[in-house]
Amino acid sequence: MGIDAFTDLRPGTPVKVFDLSGNQLAQGRLKAGTAGKVVGNSCTWPLEVHGIPGGATQYGLRIGKQAELTKTREELESGVDLSFGSQ
């Protein structure tokens, strides 16, 4: 489970994918199990989202209450590895 500003990060935390106009396209969750690998004071969580429609080159990604990130279609298809905290 996350600490400080990251207490919303835990297995089951919602992962939402948006188009750049702000329309929600898909939703998933952080995977249950381990919190991922810890590097410095950061932690990397595995996540899973299915059903992201094609057609766009960039997507917004929001995990829990964290700030929205912009990722390309290629990044989403190859697997997103996000770290929160300081490294």
Secondary structure, 3 states (H helix, E strand, C coil): CCCHHHCCCCCCCEEEEECCCCCEEEEEEECCCCCCCEECCEEECCEECCCCCCCCCEEEEEECCCCCEEEEHHHHHHCCCCEECCC
